[in-house]
Amino acid sequence: MIIDVHAHLGHDVVFDEEQSEEQLIAGYKEHRIDGAIVQPYICRPYLEDTRQIHNRIYELTKSKDKRFWGMASINPHFRPEDYDKEATRCIKELGFVGLKITPIAHAVHPSSRDALHTFEIARALKVPLMIHTGAGVPFSDPISVTGALESFKDVIVVLAHAGSEMHNQQATYIAKKYDNVYLEPSWVGVLGVEKMIKQVGCGKILFSSDSISNIPVEMAKYKSLIKNQGDLEKIFATNAISVYNLDV
């Protein structure tokens, strides 16, 4: 089984990218991916736009072609009551399995006051919080998350892109230091991923593509580095099922 923990739907107004339901389903069929956790591309910073893309993801989770779960991405600078209402709706009513912060797009430091509120809601709703790291320093430097981690050691945190190619050493250091931190190393080169595996082990790494076009590359990285089938299964599916409490 293979589960992609970081997929996108919709149009991204920051990076001007787009991905449709049809593209996701076709891509996962082509590459034999069993399921994916789908989050919005960054929409316009309005609550109604955020609700609309979450509703699209919810409809996708009903698909009979592939297994999909939703992840909510809500601007941390929304009024707290609006953030709370939409996050609760996504988790409690739509069945989403996590929350996401994207510092480079949300213009938020991951240990700032508004971001800390996001940690509080993740704690209250008992779901993991994924945080984009890598592109967009200084806010997206993995070290920026440490302030929040000191106060929220009971919230599972997934470092998306694991600091990417430039900052994966920081991400690896954090994952070693904090038991509640996991790494999602999409876009990290083979050498960086190899060091992560050696330093934190396969039990802390989650498979992700971030983009349909990146699936073959990400799969090849792990298959070239890991020969033990049990370790591959951890990265490709078992860790995701455990971290996100997925019903498979």
C-alpha positions as CSV (number, residue, x, y, z in Angstrom):
1,M,0.0,0.0,0.0
2,I,1.2,3.6,-0.8
3,I,-0.4,6.7,0.7
4,D,0.6,10.2,-0.3
5,V,0.3,12.5,2.7
6,H,0.7,15.8,0.8
7,A,-1.5,16.3,-2.2
8,H,-3.1,19.5,-3.5
9,L,-6.4,20.5,-5.1
10,G,-7.6,23.7,-6.7
11,H,-5.8,26.9,-7.9
12,D,-2.9,28.4,-6.0
13,V,-2.9,32.2,-6.1
14,V,0.6,32.5,-4.6
15,F,2.5,30.1,-6.9
16,D,-0.1,30.1,-9.8
17,E,-0.4,26.4,-9.9
18,E,-3.4,24.2,-10.4
19,Q,-4.5,20.6,-10.0
20,S,-7.9,19.1,-10.6
21,E,-9.8,16.1,-9.3
22,E,-9.4,14.4,-12.6
23,Q,-5.6,14.9,-12.6
24,L,-5.3,13.5,-9.1
25,I,-7.3,10.4,-9.8
26,A,-5.5,9.7,-13.1
27,G,-2.1,10.3,-11.6
28,Y,-2.7,8.0,-8.7
29,K,-4.1,5.3,-11.0
30,E,-1.1,5.6,-13.3
31,H,1.5,5.3,-10.5
32,R,-0.5,2.8,-8.4
33,I,-0.9,5.0,-5.4
34,D,-3.7,3.7,-3.1
35,G,-4.7,6.9,-1.5
36,A,-3.8,10.5,-0.6
37,I,-4.4,13.2,2.0
38,V,-5.5,16.2,0.0
39,Q,-5.2,19.8,1.1
40,P,-6.1,23.0,-0.8
41,Y,-3.7,24.9,-2.9
42,I,-3.5,28.4,-1.4
43,C,-6.7,30.2,-2.2
44,R,-7.6,33.9,-1.9
45,P,-7.5,35.0,1.8
46,Y,-11.3,35.0,2.3
47,L,-13.3,32.6,4.5
48,E,-15.8,31.8,1.7
49,D,-13.0,30.8,-0.7
50,T,-11.5,28.6,2.0
51,R,-14.8,26.9,2.7
52,Q,-15.4,26.4,-1.0
53,I,-12.1,24.5,-1.6
54,H,-12.6,22.5,1.5
55,N,-16.1,21.5,0.2
56,R,-14.4,20.4,-3.1
57,I,-12.0,18.2,-1.2
58,Y,-14.8,16.7,0.8
59,E,-16.6,15.8,-2.4
60,L,-13.3,14.2,-3.6
61,T,-13.2,12.1,-0.5
62,K,-16.4,10.4,-1.7
63,S,-14.6,9.2,-4.8
64,K,-14.9,5.5,-5.6
65,D,-11.8,5.6,-7.8
66,K,-9.2,6.1,-5.1
67,R,-9.2,6.6,-1.3
68,F,-8.9,10.3,-0.3
69,W,-8.8,12.1,3.0
70,G,-9.0,15.8,3.6
71,M,-6.6,18.2,5.3
72,A,-7.7,21.8,6.1
73,S,-5.6,24.8,5.2
74,I,-6.9,27.9,6.9
75,N,-5.2,31.3,7.0
76,P,-4.0,31.7,10.7
77,H,-4.7,35.4,10.4
78,F,-8.4,34.9,10.1
79,R,-10.4,36.0,13.2
80,P,-9.9,33.3,15.8
81,E,-13.7,32.6,15.9
82,D,-13.7,32.1,12.1
83,Y,-10.6,29.9,12.1
84,D,-12.1,27.8,14.9
85,K,-15.4,27.4,13.2
86,E,-14.0,26.3,9.9
87,A,-11.4,24.0,11.4
88,T,-14.0,22.3,13.6
89,R,-16.4,22.0,10.6
90,C,-13.6,20.3,8.5
91,I,-12.6,17.8,11.2
92,K,-15.9,17.1,12.9
93,E,-18.3,17.4,9.9
94,L,-16.3,16.7,6.8
95,G,-14.0,14.0,8.4
96,F,-10.7,15.7,7.6
97,V,-7.7,14.3,9.3
98,G,-5.3,17.3,9.9
99,L,-4.6,21.0,9.7
100,K,-1.9,22.8,7.7
101,I,0.1,26.1,8.0
102,T,2.1,27.4,5.0
103,P,4.3,30.2,6.3
104,I,5.5,31.5,2.9
105,A,1.9,31.8,1.6
106,H,0.0,32.6,4.9
107,A,2.7,35.2,5.9
108,V,2.9,33.7,9.3
109,H,5.8,32.8,11.6
110,P,5.0,29.2,12.9
111,S,5.7,30.3,16.5
112,S,3.8,33.6,16.3
113,R,0.7,34.3,18.3
114,D,-1.7,33.5,15.4
115,A,0.2,30.3,14.6
116,L,0.1,29.2,18.2
117,H,-3.7,29.5,18.1
118,T,-3.5,26.9,15.2
119,F,-1.6,24.6,17.5
120,E,-4.2,25.1,20.2
121,I,-7.0,24.1,17.8
122,A,-5.0,21.1,16.5
123,R,-4.6,20.0,20.1
124,A,-8.3,20.5,20.9
125,L,-9.4,18.6,17.7
126,K,-6.7,15.9,18.3
127,V,-5.3,16.1,14.8
128,P,-1.7,16.5,13.4
129,L,-0.5,19.9,12.2
130,M,1.5,20.0,9.0
131,I,3.8,22.9,8.6
132,H,5.5,23.9,5.3
133,T,9.2,24.2,5.7
134,G,12.0,25.1,3.3
135,A,11.1,27.7,0.7
136,G,10.2,31.0,2.3
137,V,12.9,31.7,5.0
138,P,13.1,32.9,7.6
139,F,9.5,31.9,8.5
140,S,9.8,28.6,6.7
141,D,13.1,27.7,8.3
142,P,12.4,24.5,10.4
143,I,14.0,26.1,13.4
144,S,11.2,28.7,13.4
145,V,8.9,25.9,14.7
146,T,10.8,25.2,17.8
147,G,9.3,27.9,19.9
148,A,5.8,26.4,19.4
149,L,7.1,22.9,19.9
150,E,8.3,23.7,23.4
151,S,4.7,24.4,24.4
152,F,2.9,21.8,22.3
153,K,4.8,18.6,22.7
154,D,1.5,16.7,22.7
155,V,0.6,17.9,19.1
156,I,1.9,15.8,16.3
157,V,3.7,18.0,13.8
158,V,4.7,17.0,10.3
159,L,7.4,19.1,8.7
160,A,6.3,19.3,5.0
161,H,9.3,19.1,2.6
162,A,11.4,18.5,5.7
163,G,13.2,21.8,5.2
164,S,13.6,21.1,1.4
165,E,17.1,20.8,0.0
166,M,18.6,23.8,1.8
167,H,17.3,23.3,5.3
168,N,16.8,19.5,5.8
169,Q,19.6,19.4,8.4
170,Q,17.5,21.6,10.6
171,A,14.4,19.6,10.1
172,T,16.3,16.4,10.9
173,Y,17.7,17.9,14.0
174,I,14.2,18.9,15.2
175,A,12.8,15.4,14.4
176,K,15.5,13.9,16.5
177,K,14.9,16.2,19.4
178,Y,11.1,16.1,19.5
179,D,9.2,12.8,19.7
180,N,6.1,14.4,18.2
181,V,7.8,15.6,15.0
182,Y,7.7,13.7,11.7
183,L,9.4,14.4,8.4
184,E,7.8,14.6,5.0
185,P,10.8,15.0,2.6
186,S,9.3,15.8,-0.7
187,W,11.8,17.7,-3.0
188,V,14.7,16.7,-0.7
189,G,17.5,15.1,-2.7
190,V,18.6,11.5,-2.2
191,L,21.6,12.3,0.0
192,G,19.5,14.4,2.3
193,V,16.9,11.7,2.6
194,E,19.6,9.1,3.2
195,K,20.9,11.1,6.1
196,M,17.4,11.5,7.6
197,I,16.9,7.7,7.4
198,K,20.2,7.1,9.2
199,Q,19.5,9.8,11.9
200,V,15.8,9.5,12.7
201,G,14.9,6.1,11.2
202,C,12.1,5.0,8.8
203,G,9.5,5.3,11.5
204,K,9.6,9.1,11.4
205,I,9.4,9.6,7.6
206,L,6.2,10.0,5.5
207,F,5.9,9.5,1.7
208,S,4.6,12.5,-0.2
209,S,4.6,13.8,-3.7
210,D,3.3,17.4,-3.3
211,S,2.6,17.2,-7.1
212,I,1.4,14.4,-9.4
213,S,4.4,15.0,-11.6
214,N,6.7,14.4,-8.7
215,I,5.4,10.9,-7.8
216,P,7.9,8.8,-9.8
217,V,10.9,10.8,-8.4
218,E,9.8,10.5,-4.8
219,M,9.1,6.7,-5.1
220,A,12.5,6.2,-6.8
221,K,14.3,7.9,-3.9
222,Y,13.0,5.4,-1.3
223,K,13.3,2.3,-3.5
224,S,16.9,3.1,-4.3
225,L,17.8,3.8,-0.6
226,I,15.8,1.1,1.3
227,K,15.9,-2.6,0.6
228,N,14.1,-3.8,3.7
229,Q,10.4,-4.3,2.7
230,G,9.2,-3.5,6.2
231,D,10.9,-0.2,6.3
232,L,9.5,0.7,2.9
233,E,6.0,-0.1,4.1
234,K,6.5,2.2,7.1
235,I,7.4,5.2,4.8
236,F,4.9,4.4,2.1
237,A,1.8,3.7,4.3
238,T,2.1,2.5,7.9
239,N,3.4,5.7,9.3
240,A,0.7,7.8,7.6
241,I,-2.0,5.4,8.9
242,S,-0.7,5.8,12.4
243,V,0.1,9.5,12.4
244,Y,-3.2,10.5,10.8
245,N,-5.3,7.8,12.3
246,L,-6.5,6.8,8.8
247,D,-9.4,4.4,8.3
248,V,-8.1,2.1,5.6
